[in-house]
Structure formats: C-alpha cells, structure tokens
Amino acid sequence: MSDRTPALDGLHYMLTLLFTLVALHVWRQGVRSPGAEVRDRVDHLLHFTMAAGMAAMPWSFYRPLSGRTTTVLFAAAALWFPLTAFRHRRGGNLALISGRLPSAAGMAAMAWMSWPPPGMVVPAHETLAGGATAAPHPLTHGHTASVSMTASMVTAALTVYLLGCSLWSLTRPMPALRTSTDAVHRAAATDPCGHVRDGAMAMGTAVMLLLPH
C-alpha cells in the first residue's frame, strides 16, 4: 500500500486485530458445533475466510491473494447466503432472506474490494513511438469518470448498509432494548457475543471500504 502514514498504519493494526479476533471466534464456534448442518458449516467457513482475508488485506503480503479469483469467490459467497435462506419452511420468505442479507453484504464488500480499481481498467494515457505520451482521449476520460462515479456509488451503498447492520447487531443484545414484547431482542440475548461479533465485523468492513487499497 502506498502513502502510508503512522495514523493509517495504526488504524490498520486495529482492524487487523479486530478481524483476527472475529476469525478466531468464528473458528471456535464452528469447532464447538460438531452436529451442525452443512449450511451452518459452510456459513462458518465463509465467515472465517472473510475475516482472515480482511485481517490480511491492509498488508502487502495480501496482494498476491487478491484479484479476480478472490472476487469471484466472494461474489459466489454473497449469493450463497440469500439463496440458502430457505432451509426451514417457517416464517415469511422476506424475513428468511433479510436475516442473511448482512452476511451477503459483507461478502459482496469483500468481493468489491478485491476487484481491480477503476483506474486500472481504463488507461489514462497511451505511450507513443519515441516515448512521447499522448493526452487521454475525451471519450476515454469521460468513461473513466463514469466508472469512478459508479464505483463511488457502490462503495457508498455498501458502507451505509453495513453501518446500519452494525448498529442493529450491536444494539440487539442490549438489556435496555429487550422488552417483554420484543421477541427479536429477547432471542438475541441467547448469543450476545455472536451479535457483537457480527456488528464489529460489519463496522470494520465499512471502515475498510473507505480506506485506500
């Protein structure tokens, strides 16, 4: 990574620690669930892989692991969560899918960050014979600006959604929010660490989306 500053390095160290703790917690949870169904095992594996990848992403040794293959892997993982929502035929379809959308969004963010930046897709100039450099064509410049704008919109959408998911997960286990009629928050009390982990993961992913890669 270029243009490193002590403050940015410090943030990267904190994010690496966060994602490492998340990966260890997911791994521990998966190991402690020997009778889990196949879908749950795949969920744990995908979450562990994402957390481990996010922990390594700020550092140079991650670069050989990034690229289109990683993008395809996590794009498939993003589709896995909504497509496997119907394990049990209980509740509305919308509720079944929405409960797995935060995980899908996290995987989509990982795929998005692994994708080559727009500046690598369209060259800004061409080198002519003799070493002369031609100015970028107006149409090329316009296309680059359009791609950059689209990329910014995708990043903003993922960041806002993940921040919302983070706040939702972090507040669900709070005792002050669990009323006698609030089944959602009462259910969250059975696994407060899991909800805190998911909220921290979503927040860390949102921060990573805004950092230079």
Phi and psi restraints in degrees (value plus and minus 20) as a CYANA .aco file:
   2 SER   PHI    -121.7   -81.7
   2 SER   PSI     145.7   185.7
   3 ASP   PHI      35.5    75.5
   3 ASP   PSI      26.8    66.8
   4 ARG   PHI     -96.7   -56.7
   4 ARG   PSI     121.9   161.9
   5 THR   PHI    -146.5  -106.5
   5 THR   PSI     138.3   178.3
   6 PRO   PHI     -76.8   -36.8
   6 PRO   PSI     -59.2   -19.2
   7 ALA   PHI     -84.6   -44.6
   7 ALA   PSI     -62.5   -22.5
   8 LEU   PHI     -87.1   -47.1
   8 LEU   PSI     -60.0   -20.0
   9 ASP   PHI     -81.8   -41.8
   9 ASP   PSI     -61.7   -21.7
  10 GLY   PHI     -81.2   -41.2
  10 GLY   PSI     -61.4   -21.4
  11 LEU   PHI     -84.6   -44.6
  11 LEU   PSI     -59.4   -19.4
  12 HIS   PHI     -84.4   -44.4
  12 HIS   PSI     -59.6   -19.6
  13 TYR   PHI     -82.0   -42.0
  13 TYR   PSI     -63.1   -23.1
  14 MET   PHI     -84.8   -44.8
  14 MET   PSI     -61.8   -21.8
  15 LEU   PHI     -86.6   -46.6
  15 LEU   PSI     -59.5   -19.5
  16 THR   PHI     -81.5   -41.5
  16 THR   PSI     -62.9   -22.9
  17 LEU   PHI     -83.2   -43.2
  17 LEU   PSI     -63.9   -23.9
  18 LEU   PHI     -79.1   -39.1
  18 LEU   PSI     -71.6   -31.6
  19 PHE   PHI     -88.5   -48.5
  19 PHE   PSI     -51.1   -11.1
  20 THR   PHI     -84.9   -44.9
  20 THR   PSI     -63.4   -23.4
  21 LEU   PHI     -83.5   -43.5
  21 LEU   PSI     -60.1   -20.1
  22 VAL   PHI     -82.8   -42.8
  22 VAL   PSI     -65.7   -25.7
  23 ALA   PHI     -80.0   -40.0
  23 ALA   PSI     -62.9   -22.9
  24 LEU   PHI     -85.4   -45.4
  24 LEU   PSI     -59.1   -19.1
  25 HIS   PHI     -86.5   -46.5
  25 HIS   PSI     -62.5   -22.5
  26 VAL   PHI     -84.1   -44.1
  26 VAL   PSI     -62.8   -22.8
  27 TRP   PHI     -82.3   -42.3
  27 TRP   PSI     -64.0   -24.0
  28 ARG   PHI     -83.0   -43.0
  28 ARG   PSI     -61.5   -21.5
  29 GLN   PHI     -85.4   -45.4
  29 GLN   PSI     -59.4   -19.4
  30 GLY   PHI     -86.9   -46.9
  30 GLY   PSI     -60.0   -20.0
  31 VAL   PHI     -86.6   -46.6
  31 VAL   PSI     -53.7   -13.7
  32 ARG   PHI    -102.7   -62.7
  32 ARG   PSI     -15.3    24.7
  33 SER   PHI    -141.1  -101.1
  33 SER   PSI      47.3    87.3
  34 PRO   PHI     -86.0   -46.0
  34 PRO   PSI     -46.8    -6.8
  35 GLY   PHI    -116.1   -76.1
  35 GLY   PSI      -4.8    35.2
  36 ALA   PHI     -87.4   -47.4
  36 ALA   PSI     132.6   172.6
  37 GLU   PHI     -92.0   -52.0
  37 GLU   PSI     147.4   187.4
  38 VAL   PHI     -79.9   -39.9
  38 VAL   PSI     -61.7   -21.7
  39 ARG   PHI     -81.1   -41.1
  39 ARG   PSI     -62.3   -22.3
  40 ASP   PHI     -85.3   -45.3
  40 ASP   PSI     -57.8   -17.8
  41 ARG   PHI     -85.9   -45.9
  41 ARG   PSI     -61.9   -21.9
  42 VAL   PHI     -85.3   -45.3
  42 VAL   PSI     -60.2   -20.2
  43 ASP   PHI     -76.2   -36.2
  43 ASP   PSI     -68.7   -28.7
  44 HIS   PHI     -82.5   -42.5
  44 HIS   PSI     -61.7   -21.7
  45 LEU   PHI     -83.5   -43.5
  45 LEU   PSI     -62.8   -22.8
  46 LEU   PHI     -86.5   -46.5
  46 LEU   PSI     -61.8   -21.8
  47 HIS   PHI     -85.0   -45.0
  47 HIS   PSI     -59.7   -19.7
  48 PHE   PHI     -84.6   -44.6
  48 PHE   PSI     -64.4   -24.4
  49 THR   PHI     -82.2   -42.2
  49 THR   PSI     -61.5   -21.5
  50 MET   PHI     -85.6   -45.6
  50 MET   PSI     -65.9   -25.9
  51 ALA   PHI     -82.9   -42.9
  51 ALA   PSI     -62.1   -22.1
  52 ALA   PHI     -84.6   -44.6
  52 ALA   PSI     -60.4   -20.4
  53 GLY   PHI     -85.8   -45.8
  53 GLY   PSI     -59.6   -19.6
  54 MET   PHI     -86.8   -46.8
  54 MET   PSI     -54.6   -14.6
  55 ALA   PHI     -84.9   -44.9
  55 ALA   PSI     -54.4   -14.4
  56 ALA   PHI    -107.5   -67.5
  56 ALA   PSI     -40.7    -0.7
  57 MET   PHI     -75.1   -35.1
  57 MET   PSI     -59.2   -19.2
  58 PRO   PHI     -88.1   -48.1
  58 PRO   PSI     -30.3     9.7
  59 TRP   PHI    -131.2   -91.2
  59 TRP   PSI     136.9   176.9
  60 SER   PHI     -83.6   -43.6
  60 SER   PSI     -49.7    -9.7
  61 PHE   PHI     -89.6   -49.6
  61 PHE   PSI     -29.3    10.7
  62 TYR   PHI    -100.8   -60.8
  62 TYR   PSI     -42.0    -2.0
  63 ARG   PHI     -74.4   -34.4
  63 ARG   PSI     -64.1   -24.1
  64 PRO   PHI     -83.7   -43.7
  64 PRO   PSI     -40.1    -0.1
  65 LEU   PHI    -107.5   -67.5
  65 LEU   PSI     -36.0     4.0
  66 SER   PHI    -107.3   -67.3
  66 SER   PSI     150.4   190.4
  67 GLY   PHI     109.9   149.9
  67 GLY   PSI    -186.8  -146.8
  68 ARG   PHI     -86.2   -46.2
  68 ARG   PSI     -54.4   -14.4
  69 THR   PHI     -82.8   -42.8
  69 THR   PSI     -64.8   -24.8
  70 THR   PHI     -83.5   -43.5
  70 THR   PSI     -59.0   -19.0
  71 THR   PHI     -81.5   -41.5
  71 THR   PSI     -66.2   -26.2
  72 VAL   PHI     -83.8   -43.8
  72 VAL   PSI     -60.7   -20.7
  73 LEU   PHI     -79.7   -39.7
  73 LEU   PSI     -68.5   -28.5
  74 PHE   PHI     -99.3   -59.3
  74 PHE   PSI     -44.8    -4.8
  75 ALA   PHI     -85.0   -45.0
  75 ALA   PSI     -61.8   -21.8
  76 ALA   PHI     -83.8   -43.8
  76 ALA   PSI     -58.4   -18.4
  77 ALA   PHI     -84.4   -44.4
  77 ALA   PSI     -56.8   -16.8
  78 ALA   PHI     -83.3   -43.3
  78 ALA   PSI     -54.9   -14.9
  79 LEU   PHI     -96.7   -56.7
  79 LEU   PSI     -48.2    -8.2
  80 TRP   PHI     -77.6   -37.6
  80 TRP   PSI     -63.5   -23.5
  81 PHE   PHI     -86.5   -46.5
  81 PHE   PSI     -69.8   -29.8
  82 PRO   PHI     -90.8   -50.8
  82 PRO   PSI     -52.8   -12.8
  83 LEU   PHI     -92.1   -52.1
  83 LEU   PSI     -40.6    -0.6
  84 THR   PHI    -127.0   -87.0
  84 THR   PSI       3.3    43.3
  85 ALA   PHI     -92.3   -52.3
  85 ALA   PSI     -42.1    -2.1
  86 PHE   PHI    -118.2   -78.2
  86 PHE   PSI      29.4    69.4
  87 ARG   PHI     -89.3   -49.3
  87 ARG   PSI     -62.8   -22.8
  88 HIS   PHI    -135.3   -95.3
  88 HIS   PSI     119.6   159.6
  89 ARG   PHI    -109.5   -69.5
  89 ARG   PSI      34.1    74.1
  90 ARG   PHI    -145.0  -105.0
  90 ARG   PSI     120.0   160.0
  91 GLY   PHI      62.6   102.6
  91 GLY   PSI     152.0   192.0
  92 GLY   PHI     -93.4   -53.4
  92 GLY   PSI     132.5   172.5
  93 ASN   PHI     -79.6   -39.6
  93 ASN   PSI     -60.0   -20.0
  94 LEU   PHI     -82.4   -42.4
  94 LEU   PSI     -61.0   -21.0
  95 ALA   PHI     -86.9   -46.9
  95 ALA   PSI     -58.8   -18.8
  96 LEU   PHI     -83.9   -43.9
  96 LEU   PSI     -61.3   -21.3
  97 ILE   PHI     -94.4   -54.4
  97 ILE   PSI     -63.9   -23.9
  98 SER   PHI     -82.2   -42.2
  98 SER   PSI     -49.7    -9.7
  99 GLY   PHI     -87.7   -47.7
  99 GLY   PSI     -39.2     0.8
 100 ARG   PHI    -128.3   -88.3
 100 ARG   PSI     -21.2    18.8
 101 LEU   PHI     -85.8   -45.8
 101 LEU   PSI     -58.4   -18.4
 102 PRO   PHI     -77.6   -37.6
 102 PRO   PSI     -61.7   -21.7
 103 SER   PHI     -84.8   -44.8
 103 SER   PSI     -60.8   -20.8
 104 ALA   PHI     -82.5   -42.5
 104 ALA   PSI     -60.0   -20.0
 105 ALA   PHI     -85.8   -45.8
 105 ALA   PSI     -58.1   -18.1
 106 GLY   PHI     -83.5   -43.5
 106 GLY   PSI     -62.9   -22.9
 107 MET   PHI     -85.4   -45.4
 107 MET   PSI     -59.2   -19.2
 108 ALA   PHI     -83.5   -43.5
 108 ALA   PSI     -58.6   -18.6
 109 ALA   PHI     -84.2   -44.2
 109 ALA   PSI     -60.0   -20.0
 110 MET   PHI     -83.3   -43.3
 110 MET   PSI     -62.9   -22.9
 111 ALA   PHI     -83.2   -43.2
 111 ALA   PSI     -60.2   -20.2
 112 TRP   PHI     -84.5   -44.5
 112 TRP   PSI     -60.8   -20.8
 113 MET   PHI     -92.3   -52.3
 113 MET   PSI     -42.8    -2.8
 114 SER   PHI    -102.9   -62.9
 114 SER   PSI     -36.8     3.2
 115 TRP   PHI     -91.4   -51.4
 115 TRP   PSI     119.7   159.7
 116 PRO   PHI     -76.7   -36.7
 116 PRO   PSI     118.2   158.2
 117 PRO   PHI     -81.8   -41.8
 117 PRO   PSI     135.0   175.0
 118 PRO   PHI     -74.1   -34.1
 118 PRO   PSI     -53.2   -13.2
 119 GLY   PHI     -84.9   -44.9
 119 GLY   PSI     -39.6     0.4
 120 MET   PHI    -109.1   -69.1
 120 MET   PSI     -32.0     8.0
 121 VAL   PHI    -103.8   -63.8
 121 VAL   PSI     -62.7   -22.7
 122 VAL   PHI    -138.2   -98.2
 122 VAL   PSI      95.3   135.3
 123 PRO   PHI     -84.8   -44.8
 123 PRO   PSI     124.0   164.0
 124 ALA   PHI    -100.8   -60.8
 124 ALA   PSI     -40.8    -0.8
 125 HIS   PHI    -175.8  -135.8
 125 HIS   PSI     149.1   189.1
 126 GLU   PHI    -142.4  -102.4
 126 GLU   PSI     125.2   165.2
 127 THR   PHI    -115.9   -75.9
 127 THR   PSI     102.2   142.2
 128 LEU   PHI    -111.3   -71.3
 128 LEU   PSI     155.7   195.7
 129 ALA   PHI     -81.1   -41.1
 129 ALA   PSI     121.4   161.4
 130 GLY   PHI      65.0   105.0
 130 GLY   PSI     -16.2    23.8
 131 GLY   PHI      68.5   108.5
 131 GLY   PSI     -20.0    20.0
 132 ALA   PHI     -90.7   -50.7
 132 ALA   PSI     128.7   168.7
 133 THR   PHI    -130.7   -90.7
 133 THR   PSI     104.9   144.9
 134 ALA   PHI    -106.6   -66.6
 134 ALA   PSI     124.5   164.5
 135 ALA   PHI     -88.3   -48.3
 135 ALA   PSI     128.4   168.4
 136 PRO   PHI     -82.8   -42.8
 136 PRO   PSI     121.1   161.1
 137 HIS   PHI     -87.4   -47.4
 137 HIS   PSI     122.1   162.1
 138 PRO   PHI     -74.9   -34.9
 138 PRO   PSI     -57.9   -17.9
 139 LEU   PHI     -87.7   -47.7
 139 LEU   PSI     -57.6   -17.6
 140 THR   PHI     -84.5   -44.5
 140 THR   PSI     -62.8   -22.8
 141 HIS   PHI     -82.2   -42.2
 141 HIS   PSI     -62.0   -22.0
 142 GLY   PHI     -85.3   -45.3
 142 GLY   PSI     -59.0   -19.0
 143 HIS   PHI     -85.5   -45.5
 143 HIS   PSI     -61.8   -21.8
 144 THR   PHI     -81.5   -41.5
 144 THR   PSI     -63.2   -23.2
 145 ALA   PHI     -83.3   -43.3
 145 ALA   PSI     -58.3   -18.3
 146 SER   PHI     -85.7   -45.7
 146 SER   PSI     -63.8   -23.8
 147 VAL   PHI     -83.0   -43.0
 147 VAL   PSI     -62.8   -22.8
 148 SER   PHI     -82.6   -42.6
 148 SER   PSI     -60.6   -20.6
 149 MET   PHI     -84.5   -44.5
 149 MET   PSI     -62.9   -22.9
 150 THR   PHI     -82.8   -42.8
 150 THR   PSI     -62.7   -22.7
 151 ALA   PHI     -81.4   -41.4
 151 ALA   PSI     -60.7   -20.7
 152 SER   PHI     -83.8   -43.8
 152 SER   PSI     -59.1   -19.1
 153 MET   PHI     -87.5   -47.5
 153 MET   PSI     -61.2   -21.2
 154 VAL   PHI     -84.2   -44.2
 154 VAL   PSI     -64.6   -24.6
 155 THR   PHI     -81.1   -41.1
 155 THR   PSI     -64.2   -24.2
 156 ALA   PHI     -83.6   -43.6
 156 ALA   PSI     -62.5   -22.5
 157 ALA   PHI     -83.5   -43.5
 157 ALA   PSI     -66.0   -26.0
 158 LEU   PHI     -84.0   -44.0
 158 LEU   PSI     -60.5   -20.5
 159 THR   PHI     -84.1   -44.1
 159 THR   PSI     -67.3   -27.3
 160 VAL   PHI     -82.7   -42.7
 160 VAL   PSI     -64.0   -24.0
 161 TYR   PHI     -84.6   -44.6
 161 TYR   PSI     -63.7   -23.7
 162 LEU   PHI     -86.2   -46.2
 162 LEU   PSI     -56.5   -16.5
 163 LEU   PHI     -84.0   -44.0
 163 LEU   PSI     -60.5   -20.5
 164 GLY   PHI     -82.7   -42.7
 164 GLY   PSI     -63.5   -23.5
 165 CYS   PHI     -82.7   -42.7
 165 CYS   PSI     -57.8   -17.8
 166 SER   PHI     -83.0   -43.0
 166 SER   PSI     -68.2   -28.2
 167 LEU   PHI     -82.7   -42.7
 167 LEU   PSI     -59.4   -19.4
 168 TRP   PHI     -83.0   -43.0
 168 TRP   PSI     -66.6   -26.6
 169 SER   PHI     -88.3   -48.3
 169 SER   PSI     -59.1   -19.1
 170 LEU   PHI     -91.5   -51.5
 170 LEU   PSI     -48.3    -8.3
 171 THR   PHI    -112.4   -72.4
 171 THR   PSI     -36.7     3.3
 172 ARG   PHI     -79.3   -39.3
 172 ARG   PSI     -61.8   -21.8
 173 PRO   PHI    -100.1   -60.1
 173 PRO   PSI     -23.6    16.4
 174 MET   PHI     -84.5   -44.5
 174 MET   PSI     106.5   146.5
 175 PRO   PHI     -78.4   -38.4
 175 PRO   PSI     -54.8   -14.8
 176 ALA   PHI     -84.6   -44.6
 176 ALA   PSI     -41.0    -1.0
 177 LEU   PHI    -116.3   -76.3
 177 LEU   PSI     -26.1    13.9
 178 ARG   PHI    -113.0   -73.0
 178 ARG   PSI      81.2   121.2
 179 THR   PHI    -118.7   -78.7
 179 THR   PSI     151.3   191.3
 180 SER   PHI     -86.1   -46.1
 180 SER   PSI     -40.8    -0.8
 181 THR   PHI    -125.1   -85.1
 181 THR   PSI     -18.4    21.6
 182 ASP   PHI    -118.2   -78.2
 182 ASP   PSI      67.8   107.8
 183 ALA   PHI     -86.3   -46.3
 183 ALA   PSI     -53.6   -13.6
 184 VAL   PHI     -82.8   -42.8
 184 VAL   PSI     -68.0   -28.0
 185 HIS   PHI     -93.5   -53.5
 185 HIS   PSI     -51.7   -11.7
 186 ARG   PHI     -85.0   -45.0
 186 ARG   PSI     -59.9   -19.9
 187 ALA   PHI     -85.6   -45.6
 187 ALA   PSI     -54.1   -14.1
 188 ALA   PHI     -85.6   -45.6
 188 ALA   PSI     -43.0    -3.0
 189 ALA   PHI     -87.7   -47.7
 189 ALA   PSI     -39.2     0.8
 190 THR   PHI     -94.1   -54.1
 190 THR   PSI     -40.9    -0.9
 191 ASP   PHI    -162.8  -122.8
 191 ASP   PSI      43.5    83.5
 192 PRO   PHI     -83.3   -43.3
 192 PRO   PSI     -56.5   -16.5
 193 CYS   PHI     -84.0   -44.0
 193 CYS   PSI     -57.4   -17.4
 194 GLY   PHI     -84.5   -44.5
 194 GLY   PSI     -59.6   -19.6
 195 HIS   PHI     -92.2   -52.2
 195 HIS   PSI     -57.2   -17.2
 196 VAL   PHI     -84.7   -44.7
 196 VAL   PSI     -61.5   -21.5
 197 ARG   PHI     -80.7   -40.7
 197 ARG   PSI     -66.9   -26.9
 198 ASP   PHI     -83.8   -43.8
 198 ASP   PSI     -60.0   -20.0
 199 GLY   PHI     -85.8   -45.8
 199 GLY   PSI     -62.4   -22.4
 200 ALA   PHI     -85.7   -45.7
 200 ALA   PSI     -58.5   -18.5
 201 MET   PHI     -83.8   -43.8
 201 MET   PSI     -64.8   -24.8
 202 ALA   PHI     -83.7   -43.7
 202 ALA   PSI     -61.3   -21.3
 203 MET   PHI     -87.0   -47.0
 203 MET   PSI     -63.1   -23.1
 204 GLY   PHI     -82.5   -42.5
 204 GLY   PSI     -58.1   -18.1
 205 THR   PHI     -85.9   -45.9
 205 THR   PSI     -60.2   -20.2
 206 ALA   PHI     -81.9   -41.9
 206 ALA   PSI     -61.0   -21.0
 207 VAL   PHI     -85.2   -45.2
 207 VAL   PSI     -61.4   -21.4
 208 MET   PHI     -82.5   -42.5
 208 MET   PSI     -55.1   -15.1
 209 LEU   PHI     -80.8   -40.8
 209 LEU   PSI     -50.3   -10.3
 210 LEU   PHI    -109.5   -69.5
 210 LEU   PSI     -29.7    10.3
 211 LEU   PHI    -107.3   -67.3
 211 LEU   PSI     133.2   173.2
 212 PRO   PHI     -88.5   -48.5
 212 PRO   PSI     123.3   163.3
